[in-house]
Amino acid sequence: MSDNYENIIIMARELSDMIKSHEITIHYNASLELIKKDKSAIELLEKLVIYGRELNEQHARGCEIMPESSQEVQLLRDELDKNVKVKNHLLCQKEYLNMLQEVMNRIKNPA
């Protein structure tokens, strides 16, 4: 490894360790483990991912995204309202991804 950036690599490893040991990451990983043990939670997350992907594709095509009032979407909402594990996981995931985004933004724009 070049002496020009060896210190940066060392510090990057330290940053990685700090992120891994941060309480946000710990909570996220714990929620992920709970989800992995619950088949209905996995299925609900898969449905939400598919629905989100469909919305992203509509947006990418320039289609106006209207609030869905279909029975299928309402059933999905009801399922989510009843599943505390998934709701908690989504909150933990959002917090985790926000933390990573902040770190990446700070690396790009240190000021």
N, C-alpha and C positions, 0 to 999 in steps of 0.2 A: 504494500500500500504506500502510496506517495506520502512523503512528509508534509505535503501541502495541505492535506485535508484529514490526516489521521486523527487529529484532535476533534474535528467536527464529527467524525464517525463515533468516537468515544462518547461525545456529548449526546449524539443522537441515540445511542444505546441507553444512556442515562435517562433521557427524555422518555424513551419507550418504557423503561422500567417504572418511571414515575406515573405514566399513564396507566400501565397495567395494575399498579398498586393503588390507584386513586379510588375513592369510595364510589364514584360514579361508575367506573368500570367494574368494580366488584358487584355492585347492585345489578348492573346490566347482565353480567355473566351468571349471577344467581337466578335472575328471572329467566334467562335462556335455558338454564338447566331445568327449571320447573316446567317450562313449556315443552321441552323434549320428552318429558315423562307423561304428558297429557295428550292423548290422541285427538280429542275434540279441540283442544287449543291449537294443535298443529294444523288441523283441518281449517279452522277459522282463520288462522294466519295465512294459510295458502289462498283461501278465498279472497282475503283482503289484498294480498299481493297481486292476484290476478285482476281484481277490480281496479287497483291503483295503476297497474300496467295499461289496462284499457283506457283509463282516463288520460294517462300520459301520451298514449298513441293518438287519441283524439286531439289532444292539445298540439302535438307535433304536426298533425295534418291541418291544423288551423281551424278545426271545428270548435264552435262555441260549446263550452261545457256548461250544461244546465244542471241545476240540482235535480237529482234523480228522485222520482216519487214512485218508482215501480215497486211492485210487491217484493221482488227479489232483493232490492236494495233495502227495503224496510226490514225484511227478515234478517239480512246481514247486520243491520243496525241493532235489532233486537238481540241477536246472538252476541254481539259485542258488548251490549249493555249488561248481559247476564254473566259474561266470562271475565271475572276479576283478574285472573292470571294474565290474560291477553291484554286487557286494558293497562295493567301495571307494566307488563313487558313493553308495550308501545311507548309508555311514558319514560321508562328507563332507557329504551333505545333512542328516543328523541334527545334525551339529556346527554347520552353518550356521544351521539353523532354531532350534537351542537358543540360539545367539548372538543372533539377532533377537528371540527371546522374552525373553531377559534384558534386552535394551535396552528393549523395550516395557514390561516390568514395572518397570524403573527409572524410566521416564518417568511411568508411572501412580503409582508409589509411590517417591518419591525418597529416602525415609528409609533 
